[in-house]
Amino acid sequence: MSLSPSRTAARPLSGVPFLVVAGLLWGTGGLFGRLLAEQSGMSSIAVATFRLGVGGLLICGYLLATGRRVPATAAAWRRVAVIGALAALFQGCYFAVVTLTTVSTATLVTIGSAPVLVLLAERLTGRGRPGVRSVLAVGLALAGLALLVGLPSDGAGNVVAGALLAVVSGAGFAAMTLVSARPVPGLDAPTCTGVAFVLGGALLVPVGLIASPAGLGFAVSPASVALLLALGIVPTALAYSAFFRGLRTAPARVGALLALLEPLTAAVLAALLLGDRLGATGIVGAALLGVAVVLGSAHQPRGRGGADQPRGRGGADQPRGRGGADQPRERSA
């Protein structure tokens, strides 16, 4: 007598709700960042620096208030250092692209390249083999993203340099996603997010001081402080904590794909709250992105071919039993 594998088959995707929440919350980042820059005169790199620093400090304050302990092992501190450095790379390069070219170029190349790079990395490292559904989902997502944010114009600044930096930014996010898909014992998502983002913000401070004539200065007012706190809490502290939590039990490729909810949410919020017109092309792009997200995050049956499946015993994506140890997919009574 064999127990049905349906319950264990769903385990690798149990983090999907957290990833969906992260993608939706990230979509508010553009709105808060835009309003903050208009209200305070803050530069793009300053917004990125304060976003990481404030978000990280808020999480650390919460952890200290609730009696949480700091990471206690060398492995945990190595993970925190890696995530902090990758977050600084991802954010810093992204806003450098915005400065060199346009927001559409930064969004299209950075966010569009991340799921492709994750699929390639998983294939090359043997951590997974993308199936037809994953490839189709990424293809639809890229097409939808291009229609939603638009392609860069011919006269859009230093397009080549900006595109290269955008790929580096996307690689930083992809690497952060892949690394976070392998949990470290004793290091939970909020602790990793808080400490790592304080480090990432600190790494961006000298960049912000050098790259912008205004440095990290901004006009302090009740409105700018409120927007800064909102930026640090909603699309940073809450969103990244949910993202890292989701990656503990969901494949990295799903996490990278669901990150595409960010531009979709941002476009909807801009249309509803800021009066931006989406247009017919943008609506089609949004629809394609929605289909891609549903297709990529839906449960994928496990066949004998091995595509889009966890690896066998000892693999990184093996389902876990109640005690946390790797278990066979079926157990015979």
N, C-alpha and C positions, 0 to 999 in steps of 0.2 A: 504494500500500500504506500503510495507516494503523496506527500502533501503538495498542494498546488503552489507553484512558485510565484503566483500573482502578487502576493504581499511583498515578498523579497524583491520581485522585479521592479516594484515602484520605489524601493528605497533609494536608489541613486538619484532620483529626481525629486526627493522629498524637500529639497531646499529651494525648489522653484518659486513657491510663494514669496520667500525672502528676496529672491532675485527680482521678481516682478515689482515688489515694493521699492527696492533699490532703484530700479529703472525709472519708476514713476516719480520718486522723490528727486532723483537727479535732474529731471525735467524742470524743476523749479529753480535750478542753479542759474540758468541763463536769465530768467526773469529777475531774481534777486541781484545777480551780478550787474545786470544792465542798470537797474534802478540805483544800486549802490554807486556805480561809477558816475551816473548823472547827478546824484545827490551830493557826492563828496569830492568829485574830481579825481578819484583814485585811478591810477593806471591799470592796465590789464594784468601785468605781472604782480602788481601790488594786491590786486583782488585775489590772485592765485595764492600768494604768500599768506595773506590774512585768512583766506578760506581754510587752508590746511592748519595754520597755527591756532586760530580761534576754535575751529572744530575739534582739534586734538586736545586743547586745554579744557574745553567744556566737558569732554568725555572723561579726561583725567580727574577733573574736579568731582564729577559724579562718582567715579570709582573710589576716590578717597573718602567721599562722604558716606558711601555705603560699605566701607571697610574692605574693599577689594585689595588684594595684594599685588605688588608689582611682579613682573615676570621673574621667576626664581632660577631658571636654568639657562645654560649657555645657548642651547638650541632655541629657546624662546627669544632671547636677546638677538641672536643672529637673524631670526625671522623678522623681528621688529625693525632691525637695521635695514634689511633688504626691502621690506615694504615701504619704509620711510624714504629710501633712496629712489625707488621706482615711482612712488607717488610724486616726488619732487620732479623727477625726469618727465613724467607724463604731463603734469600740470604746467611746468615751466616751458616745455617745448610747444605745448598746445597754444599758450598765450603768445609765444614768440611767433607762431604761424599767423595768429590773428593780426599781429603787428605788421608782419611782412606782406601778407596777402589779404584775405578776407575771412570772415567768420564761416562762410559756406565752404571754403577750401579746408579750413581747419576741421570743421565738423565732418565733411565728406571723407577726407583721407584718414583722419585719426580714428574716428569711430568706425568707419567702413573697413579699415585695414585690420582692426583688432580681431574680429572673428575669423578672418582668413588666416591670420598669423597663428591663432590658437589651433585651428584645424591642421595647419602644416606642422606645427610643433608636436602635436599629439601623434601625427602620422610618422614623423621622423624619429621620435623617441619611443615609439611602440606603445604609447599609453592609450591609443585608441585608433580605430580606422574609420574615417568618416563614411557614412553610407549615403545613399541617394537622397534621403530626406534631409540630412544635414547640409549637403552641398546645395540642394535646391533652396533650402531656407536661406542660406547665405547669399545665393544669387538673387533671390527676390528682395532680400534686405538691401543689398547694394543698389539695385535698380530703384527701389523705393526711396532710399536715402538720397540718391542723386536727384530724383524728381522733387523730393520734399525741400531740400536745402538749395538746390540749383547748382549747376556747374559753374566753375570760376570763369569770368570773362577774360578775353585775350589780354586786356590791359591791367590785370589785377596784380600790380606790384611784382615782387620777385617770386614768380610762381614756382620755378624749379626748386629754389632754395626752400621755399615754404613747404612744398610738397615733400621734400626729403625730411624736413624737420617734423612734418605731420606723421610720416611713417615711423620716425623714431618715437614720437609720442604714442602712436598706436602700439608700437612694440613694447613700450613701457607698460601700458595698460594690459596688453596681452600677457607679458611676463608676470605682472602682479596677479593676474587671474590664475595663471598656471601654478604659480608658487602657492597661492592661497588655497588651491584645491587639495593640498596635502597638509592637513592639520598638524600642529605641533602639540603634543600632550602638555596639559597644564596652561595653555595659552588660549583664552577665549577671544571671540571676535571683538567685543568692545575694548578689551585691554590692548589688543594688537592695534586696533584702529587708533585709539587715543594716543598711545606712546609713539607709534610710528608717524602719525601726522604732526605731532609736535616736532619730531626730528625732521620730517620733510619740510615743514614751514621754516625751521631754522636754516636748512640748507638753501632755501630760496631767498633768504634775507639779503645776502651779498649780491645775488643776481638782481634783485629788485632795486637795490641801492645804485647799482652800476648801470642797469639797462634803461632806467627811466630818469629823465631830467628832474622830475619831482620826487624821485626816490620812493619811499613808502609813506610819504606824508599825504594827509587828506583833511578835508574840512570836517571837523567834529561837530555834530549836531544830534539832537535826539533821533531824528529820522535816519541819519547815517549809521548811528550806533545800533538802532533797532534792525536796520537792514543787514548790518554786519553780523549781528547775532543770529538773525534768521538764516543767513547764508551759512554760518558755521554749524547751525543745528540741523536744518532740514536736509539740504542736499549733500551735507558732508558727514556730520556725526551720525545721524540716523541712517542715511542712505548707505554709507560705506560699512557700518556695523551690520546692516541687513545683508549687504552683498557678501562680506566675508563669512557671515554665518551661513548663508545659502550655499556657498562653495564647499562647505564641509561635507555636504551630502548630495550635491548636484555636480554633473560634469562641467569642466571648465568651458567647453564649447557652448554649453547652454548659457552659462553666465555671460560670456562675451556677446552672444546673440541677444540676450535680453537687455543688455546695456543699450541696445538700439531703441528701447522705449524712451530714452532720454530726449533725442531730438523730436520724436513724435509728441511726447508730452509738452515739450517746450514750444513747438509750433502751435499746438492747440491753446496753450495758455496765452501765447502772444496774440493769437487771433481773438480770444475772448476778452482779455484784460487790457491789451495795448492797442487793439484796433488793427493789427497787421492782417493783411489779406492773404489767404492761403492760395486761392486760385484753383482752377481745375487741375493743373499739373500737380500742385501740392497735395490736393485731395487724393488723386490717384496714387501718389507716392506714399501718403499716409496709409492708404488701404493696403498697398503692397507690404509695407512694413508690418502692419498688423497681422497679415496672413503669414509672413515670415516668422514672426514671434510665436504665433500659435503653432505653426508647423514645427519649428525648432524645439519648442519646449514640451510638446505633447509626448506621451509615453511611446517609446519605440520598442516593438516586440523583439525578443532575442531569438535569432535564428541560428542556424549552424554556421553561417558565413562569418559571423563575428563582427560585422559592421555595426558601429554605434552601440557596442556592448561593452560591459566591464570585462576586464581580462580575467583569466583563470586564477586559480589559487595563487596567492602571493602577489597578485597585481594590485595596483594602487586603487582601482575603482571597484574592488570586490565588495558586495553587500555585506553589511555587518549585522550580527545577531544582537540580541538584547544585551549581552555582556560586553559588546564592543569588539570582540574578536572576529576575524574573518570566518565566514561560515559557507558551506556548500550551498548552492542554490536550491537543492532538493534534499530532503531528508526522508529516509525510508523508515517506516514503522515496523 
